[in-house]
Amino acid sequence: MEMSKVIPVILSGGAGTRLWPVSRSAYPKPFMRMADGESLLYKTLERALRMASDGHVLTVTGRDYYFLSRDDYARHPQARRDRLPFLLEPTGRNTAPAVLLAALYVRHHFGADATLLVLPADHLIRDIDAFVADARRAAALATDGRLVTFGIVPSAPETGFGYIRMGALIAEGDAAASTAIRKIGAFVEKPDRETAQRYLDSGEYLWNSGMFCFRADALLEAAQQHCPDVLAAAQACHATASGSGSPVEFGREAFAAMPDISLDYAIMERAGNCAVVPATFDWSDIGSWKAVSELDADIQTDAAGNRIRGSAIVVESENCYIQGDKRMVAAVGVKNLLIVDTGDAVLVADRERAQQVKLVVDQLRKSGHDSARFHQTVHRPWGSFTVLEDEADCKVKRLTVKPGGVLSLQLHHRRSEHWTVVTGTAKVRVGDREFLLERNESTYIPVNTLHRLENPTEADVHLIEVQCGDYFGEDDIVRLEDKYGRAGSSIDKPAA
Amino acid sequence: MEMSKVIPVILSGGAGTRLWPVSRSAYPKPFMRMADGESLLYKTLERALRMASDGHVLTVTGRDYYFLSRDDYARHPQARRDRLPFLLEPTGRNTAPAVLLAALYVRHHFGADATLLVLPADHLIRDIDAFVADARRAAALATDGRLVTFGIVPSAPETGFGYIRMGALIAEGDAAASTAIRKIGAFVEKPDRETAQRYLDSGEYLWNSGMFCFRADALLEAAQQHCPDVLAAAQACHATASGSGSPVEFGREAFAAMPDISLDYAIMERAGNCAVVPATFDWSDIGSWKAVSELDADIQTDAAGNRIRGSAIVVESENCYIQGDKRMVAAVGVKNLLIVDTGDAVLVADRERAQQVKLVVDQLRKSGHDSARFHQTVHRPWGSFTVLEDEADCKVKRLTVKPGGVLSLQLHHRRSEHWTVVTGTAKVRVGDREFLLERNESTYIPVNTLHRLENPTEADVHLIEVQCGDYFGEDDIVRLEDKYGRAGSSIDKPAA
């Protein structure tokens, strides 16, 4: 049987508040780096490219994450930017609208018989070969017009996942019965502990992974039948799509008019032609620091069960997970703790209470504390900046400008700036003068003076900025021109 | 009875490794700030001045702590620098040599009948009036030639202190028998838990506080009788004292030749004319983070027994002590923890294992890690600096220069420096030019160029220094002149 074209669709977003302080709304879970230095998003792209016909992978994500995602993708040797289109959501939305918009896009660009392989960007799968084998089986089923989901064989009575009760056999997979492809008996809600144990013991239930595979036309037909209102709203939104190139943006109102409903609930639970592929690959949804602490690779475990990433000293402590950054972490006489340290915040949590980390973020949001949203390092289309000092008399930043990166033409009313280049060569405009600023050279930008910083070279530029003044808020930036469209309505949030 | 002149003697030093990461060898326990913002050393000076005849207080401390101590003292409204002499120890030594050198100094400058009131700088006493009352009683006894020690009425079966068994009554104190002055029955070593409980129950034992009171001549006579070798070595060392002004330094070899022995062991345990004053004041030796967490004032306790200094969010946690700095600390589902956060290190310890924090410092020292010794902020005779960034391509510091502070005339072979003044007005020499650098002005110091920074004003100068080069070690400083004697053999360690 000839398979139709497979277009992987990466769904990337979500706050991941249980993974604070590493995951924050401006830098959420898909961007979180594992011990090997790669982000979950990058790893998802890696999987997707293994299944992609001609290297095409579609990504659906928030506008704020566009440049960050593109930078992450650009590091992959097989990634070609013209084959990695983006659909940008103006606000967070549920999976049914996102997947329907993806299906409409895929039908338009790749044909109605093209197959979507939907992959959330915040899952970790290590055995890519097994993933590819399962995805191929799913794609073969999808060619028949089936709506396929992937079920994870449960290893514990988890109460944090929905389950899938398996129905009749469709086709034999491997020798092991658990990997045979089945019809779907039922989708069931997150169970209590006792019910979860029963599900586990019965061998008839799988975790609902949120990964799917179906032909564009099959999904859209099912939508027409089971949720015509969602489909109509998605079509209306699709009609507002900006131009034909990537990134695709949508009309804000048309987008907001789509119902907030999951694909499971809108279509999968109602359609008769569904199937589930029990996964033969390992899987973690990295749902909490406990899950991170239990990942089996890359980090050594000492005799007392402690696992350490970064600099730490452990004295008479057991079963702790410590993830540090630049600072020294010391644990003395403690057990079963998760200790996660970042530039501006540290978390100390009981391993079994890891789910409650989200309550910290709730409290931080209520109090308006920045550490709910931003890291000490903030990513921008042109690169990133790290705040080194923020005091009443000055603010000091390290700026990293990517090759070709251009900050907006701007001025400030309440601060002057002193720039010193410490790596590379920058092009600088100050007032009417434009000049190159080499490593170990500095310049001064007085208050109310137009200025612009760019990197005309092929290598990163690093620059130390010392701001003097009486107010250093990001809102004292008057933008006159911006390469990334941030002077008017914008893809990114207002900032340097 | 007329009291002789009382000269308080502050013994300041000691690593305080149990209080890492706040106490470090370059900034040890006496400099640790309590919740009210004052250091233990400052508080000791405050007590001392209440007892000092004519405001004279002698301090015995390490050479590395001289400028830091003087700055701390200078903030006291009644402190007069010409009445606060220092004896500087080239290396750490035990209490017998330190106190004998103090007695020789006091006899020389204030007469043989002057009374020493010896006060360790790392104790916390809140009820100063009660302290003064007890110290007066001790001084009265000392006038009679007695060697007086202060005993603390035990409140728990502590195993970390030595004890004093009280002997016969000398004089009635208050109505309460426990405050009556006694002869010393015996000095006893740190007991085990059971013995400590027995001592506590008996009512006949006091904690040995390490505070003393005696006339200079009485102590020196007792030394002649009970430890003539230590006295002879102290006299030899005293003879090497530098000039007559403060600070007094000693010959390194003569100092090192003094035996490493405590005053208790060398004299107090052997002398017959001792007395103990049971303290009527509160007392803590701040021996561990547990002790800090139990201090009763200045910090609010929530309903679950958590106490927080700094920014913290606590979720379903009990009985934790959290001391933060600038960063956010979050505790989730934890109990009985001590969490102490500083600019470059964080400690998480079980409250009952607080003594073992010293093992962290042992490990850091073994591995040569800077955080055993230095803070992110390093104190210097002219002020302080804080490292904001230390990367391969640059090092960024905030410098604070005190009024009148002058950095050494220096040059660097492997780095250039960019200075921007953000508060105040500095006087700068670069090569042969000398000029004022105002707030929001910057200057550049090329490699191999002589330069000097000073503060000619009455207010602090803050300056951001960006170093560019390929090596940023403190040993790439060639000093040509130094106001604080650091160009040749030095009081302070080599540094900016």
Interface residues (C-beta under 8 A of the other chain):
Chain A: W20 P21 I313 V315 E316 K326 R327 M328 V329 A330 A331 V332 G333 V334 L337 I339 D341 G343 D344 A345 V346 L347 V348 A349 D350 E352 R353 A354 Q356 V357 L359 V360 Q363 L364 H369 S371 L388 E389 D393 C394 V396 R398 S416 H418 T420 V422 T423 R439 N440 S442 Y444 H462 I464 V466 C468
Chain B: W20 P21 I313 V315 E316 K326 R327 M328 V329 A330 A331 V332 G333 V334 L337 I339 D341 G343 D344 A345 V346 L347 V348 A349 D350 E352 R353 A354 Q356 V357 L359 V360 Q363 L364 H369 S371 L388 E389 D393 C394 V396 R398 S416 H418 T420 V422 T423 R439 N440 S442 Y444 H462 I464 V466 C468
